[in-house]
Amino acid sequence: MEQQSLLQKLDGAVYRIRVVEKERNDSLDRIQVLEREANELRQVIATAEAKADEILKAS
């Protein structure tokens, strides 16, 4: 009986570890998406700044 209880606790711990690993992987994936989006925004800002400089110099 005690052995079965320990096995159940071990199964529960393994399940929780898998849940945490999945959450971690999902978070890492989201971080990568956010990093790509931030880089795209930096590029858009740089382009907008360059265009604004052109417009100001042409005036």
C-alpha distance (Angstrom), angle and dihedral (degrees) to the residues before:
residue distance angle dihedral
M1 . . .
E2 3.81 . .
Q3 3.81 89.8 .
Q4 3.81 90.7 53.8
S5 3.80 90.7 50.3
L6 3.79 90.5 51.4
L7 3.81 90.6 49.1
Q8 3.79 90.3 51.2
K9 3.80 90.4 51.0
L10 3.79 90.1 48.4
D11 3.80 91.1 49.6
G12 3.80 89.4 50.4
A13 3.79 91.3 49.9
V14 3.80 92.1 49.0
Y15 3.81 90.2 49.8
R16 3.81 91.5 51.0
I17 3.80 90.8 48.5
R18 3.81 90.1 53.1
V19 3.80 91.1 49.0
V20 3.80 91.4 50.2
E21 3.82 91.5 47.1
K22 3.81 90.7 51.5
E23 3.80 91.3 48.4
R24 3.80 89.8 49.0
N25 3.79 92.3 49.7
D26 3.81 91.1 47.4
S27 3.80 89.6 50.1
L28 3.81 92.1 49.5
D29 3.80 90.1 50.1
R30 3.80 90.4 50.5
I31 3.81 90.6 48.7
Q32 3.81 90.0 54.0
V33 3.81 90.9 50.5
L34 3.80 91.1 49.0
E35 3.81 91.3 48.4
R36 3.82 90.7 52.4
E37 3.80 90.7 48.2
A38 3.80 91.3 48.8
N39 3.82 90.4 51.2
E40 3.80 90.5 49.8
L41 3.80 90.0 50.9
R42 3.80 90.8 49.7
Q43 3.80 89.2 53.4
V44 3.81 92.2 48.7
I45 3.81 90.8 49.0
A46 3.81 91.7 49.0
T47 3.81 90.5 50.0
A48 3.80 91.5 47.7
E49 3.81 91.5 49.1
A50 3.80 91.4 49.8
K51 3.79 91.2 48.8
A52 3.82 91.0 47.8
D53 3.82 89.5 51.7
E54 3.80 90.1 51.2
I55 3.79 91.7 50.4
L56 3.80 92.7 47.5
K57 3.81 92.4 48.6
A58 3.81 91.2 48.6
S59 3.81 91.9 53.6
